[in-house]
Amino acid sequence: MLVKAEHTARGSYPRFVVTNLEGAAQTLYDEGYCARGEMENRIKEPPLGLFADRTRCGGWWANQFRLLLSRCGYVLLERLRALGLAGTELARAQAGTIRLKLLKIGAVVLRNTRRVKLLLSSAYPYQKIFGQVFRALGSG
């Protein structure tokens, strides 16, 4: 039996995992229980973070297309996480968090015939990570 007990500002939060697997309790918890929870979080990402549950169109093909776009967005976000966010605090962030902190930001866009320039606020807290992602994806 594995036991995890947390005490937060909200109070006690004990959890128990009963298993017939053999091995050290900490290893079973870290490599089995937590890994499964992480996978369940990844399964929930498309509906929650990328709106894959919005199939309100009248036709089947329109809904299929919406799901296809959502899945393409998830693949792009996963590649962004693997290539651009490796080694950062957002490397294991969920899709909704990445959208809020890196993609849904205010910027001034200046454009001329050869170049597009993004001017981020000096108060933007993820400027360093944004620049790292930009460089990692070969754009800077």
N, CA, C and O atoms as CSV, one atom per row, in Angstrom:
chain,resi,resn,atom,element,x,y,z
A,1,MET,N,N,0.842,-1.165,0.000
A,1,MET,CA,C,0.000,0.000,0.000
A,1,MET,C,C,0.894,1.237,0.000
A,1,MET,O,O,1.890,1.301,0.720
A,2,LEU,N,N,0.520,2.217,-0.820
A,2,LEU,CA,C,1.221,3.494,-0.881
A,2,LEU,C,C,0.362,4.547,-0.202
A,2,LEU,O,O,-0.861,4.546,-0.337
A,3,VAL,N,N,1.000,5.430,0.517
A,3,VAL,CA,C,0.282,6.495,1.199
A,3,VAL,C,C,0.968,7.814,0.876
A,3,VAL,O,O,2.192,7.927,0.953
A,4,LYS,N,N,0.169,8.806,0.517
A,4,LYS,CA,C,0.694,10.155,0.333
A,4,LYS,C,C,-0.207,11.077,1.123
A,4,LYS,O,O,-1.426,11.067,0.951
A,5,ALA,N,N,0.381,11.858,1.972
A,5,ALA,CA,C,-0.398,12.786,2.783
A,5,ALA,C,C,0.155,14.190,2.578
A,5,ALA,O,O,1.342,14.439,2.785
A,6,GLU,N,N,-0.713,15.095,2.172
A,6,GLU,CA,C,-0.334,16.499,2.009
A,6,GLU,C,C,-1.136,17.327,2.984
A,6,GLU,O,O,-2.266,16.984,3.332
A,7,HIS,N,N,-0.547,18.410,3.417
A,7,HIS,CA,C,-1.278,19.360,4.249
A,7,HIS,C,C,-1.066,20.733,3.633
A,7,HIS,O,O,0.045,21.261,3.636
A,8,THR,N,N,-2.132,21.300,3.108
A,8,THR,CA,C,-2.065,22.602,2.457
A,8,THR,C,C,-2.862,23.614,3.267
A,8,THR,O,O,-3.358,23.314,4.353
A,9,ALA,N,N,-2.973,24.805,2.723
A,9,ALA,CA,C,-3.750,25.846,3.392
A,9,ALA,C,C,-5.218,25.448,3.513
A,9,ALA,O,O,-5.920,25.915,4.410
A,10,ARG,N,N,-5.673,24.597,2.622
A,10,ARG,CA,C,-7.058,24.133,2.664
A,10,ARG,C,C,-7.271,23.009,3.669
A,10,ARG,O,O,-8.410,22.683,4.001
A,11,GLY,N,N,-6.198,22.422,4.149
A,11,GLY,CA,C,-6.318,21.328,5.115
A,11,GLY,C,C,-5.603,20.074,4.653
A,11,GLY,O,O,-4.815,20.107,3.708
A,12,SER,N,N,-5.883,18.978,5.320
A,12,SER,CA,C,-5.235,17.705,5.018
A,12,SER,C,C,-5.794,17.099,3.735
A,12,SER,O,O,-6.972,17.263,3.415
A,13,TYR,N,N,-4.931,16.399,3.011
A,13,TYR,CA,C,-5.326,15.749,1.770
A,13,TYR,C,C,-4.613,14.397,1.675
A,13,TYR,O,O,-3.672,14.252,0.895
A,14,PRO,N,N,-5.045,13.420,2.451
A,14,PRO,CA,C,-4.400,12.107,2.401
A,14,PRO,C,C,-4.885,11.306,1.193
A,14,PRO,O,O,-6.052,11.384,0.809
A,15,ARG,N,N,-3.968,10.533,0.600
A,15,ARG,CA,C,-4.322,9.657,-0.520
A,15,ARG,C,C,-3.700,8.300,-0.286
A,15,ARG,O,O,-2.593,8.192,0.240
A,16,PHE,N,N,-4.414,7.273,-0.676
A,16,PHE,CA,C,-3.938,5.906,-0.507
A,16,PHE,C,C,-4.030,5.190,-1.846
A,16,PHE,O,O,-5.019,5.323,-2.566
A,17,VAL,N,N,-3.007,4.443,-2.165
A,17,VAL,CA,C,-3.005,3.620,-3.368
A,17,VAL,C,C,-2.726,2.200,-2.932
A,17,VAL,O,O,-1.684,1.921,-2.339
A,18,VAL,N,N,-3.641,1.311,-3.217
A,18,VAL,CA,C,-3.473,-0.095,-2.874
A,18,VAL,C,C,-3.169,-0.845,-4.161
A,18,VAL,O,O,-3.911,-0.731,-5.136
A,19,THR,N,N,-2.092,-1.605,-4.171
A,19,THR,CA,C,-1.687,-2.314,-5.373
A,19,THR,C,C,-1.088,-3.667,-5.017
A,19,THR,O,O,-0.642,-3.888,-3.891
A,20,ASN,N,N,-1.087,-4.564,-5.988
A,20,ASN,CA,C,-0.413,-5.839,-5.798
A,20,ASN,C,C,0.925,-5.871,-6.521
A,20,ASN,O,O,1.571,-6.917,-6.588
A,21,LEU,N,N,1.346,-4.733,-7.062
A,21,LEU,CA,C,2.649,-4.645,-7.711
A,21,LEU,C,C,3.749,-4.705,-6.667
A,21,LEU,O,O,3.619,-4.177,-5.562
A,22,GLU,N,N,4.833,-5.361,-7.046
A,22,GLU,CA,C,5.965,-5.444,-6.124
A,22,GLU,C,C,6.976,-4.362,-6.456
A,22,GLU,O,O,7.130,-3.968,-7.612
A,23,GLY,N,N,7.657,-3.890,-5.430
A,23,GLY,CA,C,8.680,-2.872,-5.610
A,23,GLY,C,C,8.628,-1.864,-4.488
A,23,GLY,O,O,7.754,-1.909,-3.622
A,24,ALA,N,N,9.582,-0.954,-4.520
A,24,ALA,CA,C,9.646,0.090,-3.502
A,24,ALA,C,C,8.458,1.037,-3.664
A,24,ALA,O,O,8.091,1.402,-4.781
A,25,ALA,N,N,7.871,1.422,-2.552
A,25,ALA,CA,C,6.669,2.252,-2.575
A,25,ALA,C,C,6.903,3.564,-3.312
A,25,ALA,O,O,6.061,3.977,-4.110
A,26,GLN,N,N,8.034,4.230,-3.059
A,26,GLN,CA,C,8.320,5.513,-3.710
A,26,GLN,C,C,8.457,5.340,-5.216
A,26,GLN,O,O,7.968,6.173,-5.979
A,27,THR,N,N,9.113,4.272,-5.654
A,27,THR,CA,C,9.283,4.008,-7.086
A,27,THR,C,C,7.940,3.728,-7.743
A,27,THR,O,O,7.657,4.247,-8.823
A,28,LEU,N,N,7.115,2.916,-7.104
A,28,LEU,CA,C,5.780,2.633,-7.647
A,28,LEU,C,C,4.947,3.898,-7.754
A,28,LEU,O,O,4.220,4.091,-8.729
A,29,TYR,N,N,5.055,4.754,-6.755
A,29,TYR,CA,C,4.297,6.002,-6.776
A,29,TYR,C,C,4.784,6.913,-7.895
A,29,TYR,O,O,3.983,7.421,-8.679
A,30,ASP,N,N,6.106,7.122,-7.970
A,30,ASP,CA,C,6.673,8.042,-8.957
A,30,ASP,C,C,6.522,7.539,-10.383
A,30,ASP,O,O,6.115,8.295,-11.265
A,31,GLU,N,N,6.843,6.273,-10.620
A,31,GLU,CA,C,6.889,5.750,-11.982
A,31,GLU,C,C,5.571,5.147,-12.452
A,31,GLU,O,O,5.367,4.987,-13.656
A,32,GLY,N,N,4.696,4.817,-11.552
A,32,GLY,CA,C,3.425,4.227,-11.946
A,32,GLY,C,C,2.267,5.167,-11.758
A,32,GLY,O,O,1.622,5.578,-12.722
A,33,TYR,N,N,2.003,5.509,-10.511
A,33,TYR,CA,C,0.840,6.325,-10.170
A,33,TYR,C,C,0.931,7.723,-10.773
A,33,TYR,O,O,-0.016,8.179,-11.414
A,34,CYS,N,N,2.047,8.404,-10.579
A,34,CYS,CA,C,2.200,9.771,-11.102
A,34,CYS,C,C,2.263,9.781,-12.626
A,34,CYS,O,O,1.725,10.687,-13.262
A,35,ALA,N,N,2.919,8.775,-13.219
A,35,ALA,CA,C,2.997,8.703,-14.679
A,35,ALA,C,C,1.608,8.515,-15.285
A,35,ALA,O,O,1.294,9.093,-16.326
A,36,ARG,N,N,0.784,7.711,-14.633
A,36,ARG,CA,C,-0.578,7.510,-15.117
A,36,ARG,C,C,-1.380,8.807,-15.022
A,36,ARG,O,O,-2.126,9.147,-15.940
A,37,GLY,N,N,-1.227,9.522,-13.923
A,37,GLY,CA,C,-1.914,10.804,-13.777
A,37,GLY,C,C,-1.473,11.800,-14.836
A,37,GLY,O,O,-2.294,12.550,-15.363
A,38,GLU,N,N,-0.180,11.812,-15.152
A,38,GLU,CA,C,0.338,12.708,-16.195
A,38,GLU,C,C,-0.272,12.347,-17.548
A,38,GLU,O,O,-0.633,13.235,-18.321
A,39,MET,N,N,-0.389,11.056,-17.837
A,39,MET,CA,C,-0.986,10.627,-19.104
A,39,MET,C,C,-2.462,11.025,-19.164
A,39,MET,O,O,-2.943,11.451,-20.214
A,40,GLU,N,N,-3.167,10.895,-18.073
A,40,GLU,CA,C,-4.575,11.307,-18.051
A,40,GLU,C,C,-4.703,12.808,-18.282
A,40,GLU,O,O,-5.645,13.258,-18.935
A,41,ASN,N,N,-3.765,13.583,-17.754
A,41,ASN,CA,C,-3.776,15.023,-18.016
A,41,ASN,C,C,-3.563,15.311,-19.493
A,41,ASN,O,O,-4.204,16.204,-20.047
A,42,ARG,N,N,-2.662,14.562,-20.143
A,42,ARG,CA,C,-2.406,14.768,-21.572
A,42,ARG,C,C,-3.621,14.373,-22.419
A,42,ARG,O,O,-3.881,14.981,-23.457
A,43,ILE,N,N,-4.361,13.357,-21.975
A,43,ILE,CA,C,-5.562,12.950,-22.700
A,43,ILE,C,C,-6.625,14.049,-22.619
A,43,ILE,O,O,-7.379,14.249,-23.572
A,44,LYS,N,N,-6.692,14.758,-21.492
A,44,LYS,CA,C,-7.689,15.819,-21.305
A,44,LYS,C,C,-7.305,17.124,-22.005
A,44,LYS,O,O,-8.142,18.016,-22.147
A,45,GLU,N,N,-6.041,17.245,-22.444
A,45,GLU,CA,C,-5.593,18.503,-23.028
A,45,GLU,C,C,-6.377,18.963,-24.257
A,45,GLU,O,O,-6.807,20.116,-24.284
A,46,PRO,N,N,-6.586,18.126,-25.276
A,46,PRO,CA,C,-7.308,18.634,-26.455
A,46,PRO,C,C,-8.699,19.175,-26.152
A,46,PRO,O,O,-9.033,20.261,-26.624
A,47,PRO,N,N,-9.532,18.459,-25.380
A,47,PRO,CA,C,-10.849,19.056,-25.125
A,47,PRO,C,C,-10.789,20.319,-24.279
A,47,PRO,O,O,-11.533,21.267,-24.532
A,48,LEU,N,N,-9.916,20.347,-23.281
A,48,LEU,CA,C,-9.885,21.489,-22.367
A,48,LEU,C,C,-9.069,22.655,-22.906
A,48,LEU,O,O,-9.507,23.802,-22.828
A,49,GLY,N,N,-7.890,22.379,-23.451
A,49,GLY,CA,C,-6.993,23.457,-23.861
A,49,GLY,C,C,-7.111,23.871,-25.307
A,49,GLY,O,O,-6.736,24.986,-25.667
A,50,LEU,N,N,-7.636,22.977,-26.154
A,50,LEU,CA,C,-7.691,23.275,-27.580
A,50,LEU,C,C,-9.104,23.161,-28.154
A,50,LEU,O,O,-9.284,23.114,-29.371
A,51,PHE,N,N,-10.081,23.118,-27.289
A,51,PHE,CA,C,-11.485,23.185,-27.683
A,51,PHE,C,C,-11.906,22.046,-28.612
A,51,PHE,O,O,-12.709,22.259,-29.520
A,52,ALA,N,N,-11.376,20.844,-28.398
A,52,ALA,CA,C,-11.738,19.700,-29.236
A,52,ALA,C,C,-13.138,19.189,-28.944
A,52,ALA,O,O,-13.639,18.324,-29.663
A,53,ASP,N,N,-13.766,19.697,-27.921
A,53,ASP,CA,C,-15.116,19.240,-27.590
A,53,ASP,C,C,-16.195,20.087,-28.261
A,53,ASP,O,O,-17.386,19.844,-28.065
A,54,ARG,N,N,-15.791,21.062,-29.037
A,54,ARG,CA,C,-16.773,21.959,-29.673
A,54,ARG,C,C,-17.171,21.416,-31.043
A,54,ARG,O,O,-16.632,21.827,-32.071
A,55,THR,N,N,-18.095,20.512,-31.036
A,55,THR,CA,C,-18.602,19.946,-32.282
A,55,THR,C,C,-20.078,20.296,-32.396
A,55,THR,O,O,-20.945,19.424,-32.352
A,56,ARG,N,N,-20.343,21.576,-32.541
A,56,ARG,CA,C,-21.723,22.065,-32.543
A,56,ARG,C,C,-22.265,22.323,-33.940
A,56,ARG,O,O,-23.387,22.807,-34.095
A,57,CYS,N,N,-21.482,22.005,-34.946
A,57,CYS,CA,C,-21.960,22.230,-36.316
A,57,CYS,C,C,-23.059,21.231,-36.660
A,57,CYS,O,O,-23.134,20.159,-36.059
A,58,GLY,N,N,-23.895,21.570,-37.607
A,58,GLY,CA,C,-24.992,20.705,-37.988
A,58,GLY,C,C,-24.570,19.473,-38.758
A,58,GLY,O,O,-25.227,18.434,-38.684
A,59,GLY,N,N,-23.481,19.580,-39.497
A,59,GLY,CA,C,-23.057,18.464,-40.339
A,59,GLY,C,C,-21.893,17.688,-39.751
A,59,GLY,O,O,-21.069,18.220,-39.007
A,60,TRP,N,N,-21.851,16.401,-40.112
A,60,TRP,CA,C,-20.793,15.517,-39.621
A,60,TRP,C,C,-19.423,15.964,-40.130
A,60,TRP,O,O,-18.460,15.987,-39.364
A,61,TRP,N,N,-19.325,16.322,-41.420
A,61,TRP,CA,C,-18.032,16.714,-41.986
A,61,TRP,C,C,-17.493,17.990,-41.332
A,61,TRP,O,O,-16.289,18.109,-41.108
A,62,ALA,N,N,-18.352,18.915,-41.033
A,62,ALA,CA,C,-17.902,20.147,-40.370
A,62,ALA,C,C,-17.334,19.836,-38.993
A,62,ALA,O,O,-16.311,20.400,-38.605
A,63,ASN,N,N,-17.983,18.944,-38.253
A,63,ASN,CA,C,-17.465,18.556,-36.937
A,63,ASN,C,C,-16.156,17.793,-37.058
A,63,ASN,O,O,-15.247,17.996,-36.253
A,64,GLN,N,N,-16.047,16.919,-38.050
A,64,GLN,CA,C,-14.797,16.194,-38.268
A,64,GLN,C,C,-13.662,17.163,-38.575
A,64,GLN,O,O,-12.542,16.995,-38.093
A,65,PHE,N,N,-13.962,18.174,-39.377
A,65,PHE,CA,C,-12.946,19.159,-39.717
A,65,PHE,C,C,-12.493,19.939,-38.482
A,65,PHE,O,O,-11.306,20.223,-38.321
A,66,ARG,N,N,-13.437,20.280,-37.621
A,66,ARG,CA,C,-13.083,20.979,-36.376
A,66,ARG,C,C,-12.187,20.112,-35.505
A,66,ARG,O,O,-11.216,20.606,-34.931
A,67,LEU,N,N,-12.503,18.821,-35.399
A,67,LEU,CA,C,-11.656,17.909,-34.633
A,67,LEU,C,C,-10.281,17.776,-35.267
A,67,LEU,O,O,-9.276,17.720,-34.558
A,68,LEU,N,N,-10.226,17.725,-36.597
A,68,LEU,CA,C,-8.944,17.643,-37.290
A,68,LEU,C,C,-8.091,18.877,-36.999
A,68,LEU,O,O,-6.897,18.756,-36.725
A,69,LEU,N,N,-8.695,20.053,-37.055
A,69,LEU,CA,C,-7.947,21.279,-36.743
A,69,LEU,C,C,-7.455,21.278,-35.297
A,69,LEU,O,O,-6.333,21.702,-35.021
A,70,SER,N,N,-8.282,20.806,-34.386
A,70,SER,CA,C,-7.883,20.739,-32.988
A,70,SER,C,C,-6.699,19.794,-32.806
A,70,SER,O,O,-5.760,20.106,-32.075
A,71,ARG,N,N,-6.744,18.651,-33.465
A,71,ARG,CA,C,-5.639,17.678,-33.357
A,71,ARG,C,C,-4.368,18.224,-33.986
A,71,ARG,O,O,-3.276,18.004,-33.462
A,72,CYS,N,N,-4.495,18.930,-35.097
A,72,CYS,CA,C,-3.316,19.566,-35.706
A,72,CYS,C,C,-2.722,20.596,-34.751
A,72,CYS,O,O,-1.503,20.689,-34.604
A,73,GLY,N,N,-3.591,21.365,-34.106
A,73,GLY,CA,C,-3.121,22.324,-33.111
A,73,GLY,C,C,-2.407,21.642,-31.964
A,73,GLY,O,O,-1.405,22.156,-31.466
A,74,TYR,N,N,-2.907,20.489,-31.536
A,74,TYR,CA,C,-2.259,19.749,-30.454
A,74,TYR,C,C,-0.885,19.261,-30.877
A,74,TYR,O,O,0.063,19.343,-30.096
A,75,VAL,N,N,-0.757,18.753,-32.105
A,75,VAL,CA,C,0.543,18.299,-32.593
A,75,VAL,C,C,1.523,19.462,-32.651
A,75,VAL,O,O,2.679,19.317,-32.254
A,76,LEU,N,N,1.077,20.609,-33.139
A,76,LEU,CA,C,1.948,21.787,-33.182
A,76,LEU,C,C,2.370,22.222,-31.776
A,76,LEU,O,O,3.528,22.572,-31.551
A,77,LEU,N,N,1.435,22.197,-30.847
A,77,LEU,CA,C,1.750,22.575,-29.471
A,77,LEU,C,C,2.704,21.572,-28.822
A,77,LEU,O,O,3.587,21.953,-28.055
A,78,GLU,N,N,2.522,20.313,-29.129
A,78,GLU,CA,C,3.421,19.285,-28.597
A,78,GLU,C,C,4.837,19.463,-29.141
A,78,GLU,O,O,5.808,19.302,-28.401
A,79,ARG,N,N,4.961,19.790,-30.409
A,79,ARG,CA,C,6.284,20.047,-30.998
A,79,ARG,C,C,6.894,21.303,-30.391
A,79,ARG,O,O,8.099,21.348,-30.142
A,80,LEU,N,N,6.080,22.320,-30.151
A,80,LEU,CA,C,6.558,23.532,-29.489
A,80,LEU,C,C,7.090,23.199,-28.106
A,80,LEU,O,O,8.130,23.710,-27.692
A,81,ARG,N,N,6.375,22.343,-27.396
A,81,ARG,CA,C,6.788,21.939,-26.055
A,81,ARG,C,C,8.097,21.162,-26.115
A,81,ARG,O,O,8.986,21.380,-25.291
A,82,ALA,N,N,8.222,20.259,-27.080
A,82,ALA,CA,C,9.414,19.409,-27.171
A,82,ALA,C,C,10.633,20.163,-27.701
A,82,ALA,O,O,11.739,19.972,-27.194
A,83,LEU,N,N,10.453,21.005,-28.698
A,83,LEU,CA,C,11.591,21.676,-29.328
A,83,LEU,C,C,11.904,23.042,-28.735
A,83,LEU,O,O,13.068,23.367,-28.501
A,84,GLY,N,N,10.883,23.833,-28.493
A,84,GLY,CA,C,11.107,25.202,-28.057
A,84,GLY,C,C,11.137,25.409,-26.563
A,84,GLY,O,O,11.817,26.311,-26.073
A,85,LEU,N,N,10.405,24.585,-25.828
A,85,LEU,CA,C,10.294,24.794,-24.388
A,85,LEU,C,C,11.158,23.854,-23.562
A,85,LEU,O,O,11.094,23.882,-22.333
A,86,ALA,N,N,11.961,23.026,-24.208
A,86,ALA,CA,C,12.820,22.092,-23.477
A,86,ALA,C,C,13.755,22.864,-22.542
A,86,ALA,O,O,14.422,23.812,-22.955
A,87,GLY,N,N,13.788,22.448,-21.299
A,87,GLY,CA,C,14.665,23.083,-20.321
A,87,GLY,C,C,14.099,24.337,-19.673
A,87,GLY,O,O,14.801,25.009,-18.917
A,88,THR,N,N,12.853,24.662,-19.955
A,88,THR,CA,C,12.247,25.853,-19.349
A,88,THR,C,C,11.191,25.422,-18.329
A,88,THR,O,O,10.870,24.240,-18.211
A,89,GLU,N,N,10.670,26.382,-17.611
A,89,GLU,CA,C,9.628,26.078,-16.623
A,89,GLU,C,C,8.319,25.655,-17.280
A,89,GLU,O,O,7.442,25.112,-16.607
A,90,LEU,N,N,8.172,25.895,-18.579
A,90,LEU,CA,C,6.963,25.507,-19.292
A,90,LEU,C,C,7.137,24.219,-20.093
A,90,LEU,O,O,6.278,23.878,-20.906
A,91,ALA,N,N,8.237,23.501,-19.875
A,91,ALA,CA,C,8.516,22.289,-20.643
A,91,ALA,C,C,7.457,21.217,-20.450
A,91,ALA,O,O,7.214,20.429,-21.364
A,92,ARG,N,N,6.825,21.165,-19.299
A,92,ARG,CA,C,5.791,20.161,-19.026
A,92,ARG,C,C,4.416,20.802,-18.834
A,92,ARG,O,O,3.495,20.170,-18.316
A,93,ALA,N,N,4.288,22.047,-19.253
A,93,ALA,CA,C,3.029,22.767,-19.073
A,93,ALA,C,C,1.945,22.210,-19.983
A,93,ALA,O,O,2.230,21.678,-21.056
A,94,GLN,N,N,0.707,22.337,-19.546
A,94,GLN,CA,C,-0.415,21.884,-20.358
A,94,GLN,C,C,-0.716,22.892,-21.457
A,94,GLN,O,O,-0.261,24.035,-21.418
A,95,ALA,N,N,-1.484,22.447,-22.426
A,95,ALA,CA,C,-1.782,23.265,-23.599
A,95,ALA,C,C,-2.396,24.614,-23.219
A,95,ALA,O,O,-2.001,25.645,-23.764
A,96,GLY,N,N,-3.338,24.617,-22.309
A,96,GLY,CA,C,-3.969,25.873,-21.905
A,96,GLY,C,C,-2.997,26.853,-21.278
A,96,GLY,O,O,-3.096,28.060,-21.500
A,97,THR,N,N,-2.061,26.343,-20.498
A,97,THR,CA,C,-1.047,27.198,-19.872
A,97,THR,C,C,-0.130,27.801,-20.921
A,97,THR,O,O,0.190,28.988,-20.853
A,98,ILE,N,N,0.296,27.004,-21.888
A,98,ILE,CA,C,1.167,27.512,-22.955
A,98,ILE,C,C,0.426,28.561,-23.770
A,98,ILE,O,O,1.005,29.586,-24.130
A,99,ARG,N,N,-0.844,28.321,-24.066
A,99,ARG,CA,C,-1.632,29.308,-24.804
A,99,ARG,C,C,-1.696,30.629,-24.055
A,99,ARG,O,O,-1.497,31.693,-24.640
A,100,LEU,N,N,-1.974,30.559,-22.756
A,100,LEU,CA,C,-2.117,31.792,-21.975
A,100,LEU,C,C,-0.804,32.539,-21.793
A,100,LEU,O,O,-0.780,33.769,-21.841
A,101,LYS,N,N,0.281,31.815,-21.585
A,101,LYS,CA,C,1.536,32.478,-21.239
A,101,LYS,C,C,2.413,32.825,-22.433
A,101,LYS,O,O,3.231,33.741,-22.343
A,102,LEU,N,N,2.265,32.116,-23.551
A,102,LEU,CA,C,3.130,32.375,-24.702
A,102,LEU,C,C,2.400,32.822,-25.961
A,102,LEU,O,O,2.970,33.553,-26.771
A,103,LEU,N,N,1.168,32.406,-26.142
A,103,LEU,CA,C,0.486,32.691,-27.404
A,103,LEU,C,C,-0.553,33.794,-27.309
A,103,LEU,O,O,-0.743,34.536,-28.273
A,104,LYS,N,N,-1.219,33.923,-26.196
A,104,LYS,CA,C,-2.255,34.950,-26.024
A,104,LYS,C,C,-1.664,36.163,-25.312
A,104,LYS,O,O,-2.021,36.470,-24.175
A,105,ILE,N,N,-0.762,36.839,-25.996
A,105,ILE,CA,C,-0.092,37.987,-25.382
A,105,ILE,C,C,-0.286,39.210,-26.269
A,105,ILE,O,O,-0.486,39.101,-27.478
A,106,GLY,N,N,-0.222,40.350,-25.648
A,106,GLY,CA,C,-0.329,41.592,-26.396
A,106,GLY,C,C,1.031,42.003,-26.933
A,106,GLY,O,O,2.038,41.903,-26.233
A,107,ALA,N,N,1.058,42.456,-28.153
A,107,ALA,CA,C,2.300,42.908,-28.776
A,107,ALA,C,C,1.962,43.909,-29.870
A,107,ALA,O,O,0.858,43.912,-30.416
A,108,VAL,N,N,2.929,44.749,-30.175
A,108,VAL,CA,C,2.810,45.648,-31.313
A,108,VAL,C,C,3.513,44.961,-32.474
A,108,VAL,O,O,4.656,44.524,-32.340
A,109,VAL,N,N,2.842,44.866,-33.600
A,109,VAL,CA,C,3.421,44.217,-34.774
A,109,VAL,C,C,3.789,45.301,-35.777
A,109,VAL,O,O,2.933,46.040,-36.263
A,110,LEU,N,N,5.081,45.378,-36.076
A,110,LEU,CA,C,5.573,46.308,-37.086
A,110,LEU,C,C,6.016,45.483,-38.286
A,110,LEU,O,O,6.708,44.476,-38.135
A,111,ARG,N,N,5.614,45.917,-39.482
A,111,ARG,CA,C,5.938,45.116,-40.647
A,111,ARG,C,C,6.340,46.038,-41.783
A,111,ARG,O,O,5.751,47.098,-41.998
A,112,ASN,N,N,7.368,45.597,-42.505
A,112,ASN,CA,C,7.736,46.275,-43.739
A,112,ASN,C,C,7.902,45.214,-44.818
A,112,ASN,O,O,7.443,44.087,-44.630
A,113,THR,N,N,8.526,45.524,-45.913
A,113,THR,CA,C,8.574,44.578,-47.024
A,113,THR,C,C,9.410,43.338,-46.731
A,113,THR,O,O,9.156,42.288,-47.320
A,114,ARG,N,N,10.390,43.422,-45.850
A,114,ARG,CA,C,11.276,42.286,-45.600
A,114,ARG,C,C,11.169,41.672,-44.220
A,114,ARG,O,O,11.691,40.577,-44.010
A,115,ARG,N,N,10.537,42.306,-43.297
A,115,ARG,CA,C,10.646,41.866,-41.914
A,115,ARG,C,C,9.373,42.160,-41.133
A,115,ARG,O,O,8.659,43.128,-41.394
A,116,VAL,N,N,9.122,41.290,-40.169
A,116,VAL,CA,C,8.035,41.507,-39.216
A,116,VAL,C,C,8.681,41.599,-37.842
A,116,VAL,O,O,9.473,40.735,-37.465
A,117,LYS,N,N,8.353,42.625,-37.106
A,117,LYS,CA,C,8.942,42.846,-35.793
A,117,LYS,C,C,7.840,42.842,-34.742
A,117,LYS,O,O,6.830,43.530,-34.892
A,118,LEU,N,N,8.036,42.063,-33.674
A,118,LEU,CA,C,7.099,42.023,-32.558
A,118,LEU,C,C,7.689,42.813,-31.400
A,118,LEU,O,O,8.823,42.558,-30.995
A,119,LEU,N,N,6.957,43.742,-30.877
A,119,LEU,CA,C,7.392,44.507,-29.716
A,119,LEU,C,C,6.551,44.075,-28.519
A,119,LEU,O,O,5.364,44.392,-28.431
A,120,LEU,N,N,7.179,43.351,-27.606
A,120,LEU,CA,C,6.499,42.878,-26.408
A,120,LEU,C,C,6.632,43.914,-25.305
A,120,LEU,O,O,7.563,44.719,-25.310
A,121,SER,N,N,5.729,43.895,-24.387
A,121,SER,CA,C,5.791,44.798,-23.244
A,121,SER,C,C,7.021,44.474,-22.408
A,121,SER,O,O,7.383,43.307,-22.256
A,122,SER,N,N,7.659,45.498,-21.868
A,122,SER,CA,C,8.820,45.259,-21.000
A,122,SER,C,C,8.401,44.572,-19.700
A,122,SER,O,O,9.242,44.012,-18.998
A,123,ALA,N,N,7.114,44.611,-19.378
A,123,ALA,CA,C,6.614,43.962,-18.170
A,123,ALA,C,C,6.168,42.512,-18.423
A,123,ALA,O,O,5.737,41.837,-17.488
A,124,TYR,N,N,6.263,42.029,-19.651
A,124,TYR,CA,C,5.853,40.666,-19.980
A,124,TYR,C,C,6.781,39.679,-19.266
A,124,TYR,O,O,7.980,39.664,-19.545
A,125,PRO,N,N,6.260,38.861,-18.356
A,125,PRO,CA,C,7.125,38.033,-17.514
A,125,PRO,C,C,7.791,36.858,-18.223
A,125,PRO,O,O,8.723,36.269,-17.675
A,126,TYR,N,N,7.343,36.502,-19.418
A,126,TYR,CA,C,7.915,35.342,-20.109
A,126,TYR,C,C,8.706,35.735,-21.348
A,126,TYR,O,O,8.819,34.948,-22.287
A,127,GLN,N,N,9.251,36.941,-21.356
A,127,GLN,CA,C,10.030,37.414,-22.500
A,127,GLN,C,C,11.206,36.504,-22.803
A,127,GLN,O,O,11.462,36.187,-23.965
A,128,LYS,N,N,11.915,36.085,-21.783
A,128,LYS,CA,C,13.104,35.253,-21.978
A,128,LYS,C,C,12.720,33.912,-22.614
A,128,LYS,O,O,13.378,33.450,-23.546
A,129,ILE,N,N,11.661,33.300,-22.109
A,129,ILE,CA,C,11.207,32.018,-22.660
A,129,ILE,C,C,10.686,32.215,-24.080
A,129,ILE,O,O,10.944,31.381,-24.947
A,130,PHE,N,N,9.959,33.300,-24.334
A,130,PHE,CA,C,9.445,33.590,-25.666
A,130,PHE,C,C,10.606,33.700,-26.655
A,130,PHE,O,O,10.546,33.145,-27.752
A,131,GLY,N,N,11.662,34.418,-26.262
A,131,GLY,CA,C,12.838,34.552,-27.124
A,131,GLY,C,C,13.532,33.216,-27.355
A,131,GLY,O,O,13.987,32.932,-28.463
A,132,GLN,N,N,13.612,32.399,-26.314
A,132,GLN,CA,C,14.247,31.086,-26.442
A,132,GLN,C,C,13.459,30.218,-27.428
A,132,GLN,O,O,14.049,29.544,-28.272
A,133,VAL,N,N,12.141,30.235,-27.322
A,133,VAL,CA,C,11.300,29.460,-28.236
A,133,VAL,C,C,11.498,29.963,-29.663
A,133,VAL,O,O,11.636,29.173,-30.597
A,134,PHE,N,N,11.510,31.249,-29.818
A,134,PHE,CA,C,11.673,31.868,-31.139
A,134,PHE,C,C,12.992,31.425,-31.781
A,134,PHE,O,O,13.030,31.053,-32.953
A,135,ARG,N,N,14.072,31.470,-30.993
A,135,ARG,CA,C,15.384,31.057,-31.505
A,135,ARG,C,C,15.445,29.555,-31.761
A,135,ARG,O,O,16.031,29.121,-32.753
A,136,ALA,N,N,14.844,28.753,-30.875
A,136,ALA,CA,C,14.880,27.300,-31.023
A,136,ALA,C,C,14.143,26.832,-32.259
A,136,ALA,O,O,14.493,25.807,-32.843
A,137,LEU,N,N,13.133,27.568,-32.658
A,137,LEU,CA,C,12.372,27.181,-33.847
A,137,LEU,C,C,12.991,27.723,-35.126
A,137,LEU,O,O,12.410,27.594,-36.203
A,138,GLY,N,N,14.179,28.334,-35.012
A,138,GLY,CA,C,14.921,28.750,-36.194
A,138,GLY,C,C,14.483,30.061,-36.802
A,138,GLY,O,O,14.727,30.312,-37.982
A,139,SER,N,N,13.841,30.901,-36.012
A,139,SER,CA,C,13.349,32.161,-36.561
A,139,SER,C,C,14.180,33.366,-36.161
A,139,SER,O,O,13.891,34.479,-36.599
A,140,GLY,N,N,15.188,33.179,-35.355
A,140,GLY,CA,C,15.899,34.357,-34.878
A,140,GLY,C,C,17.312,34.227,-34.776
A,140,GLY,O,O,17.992,35.174,-34.381
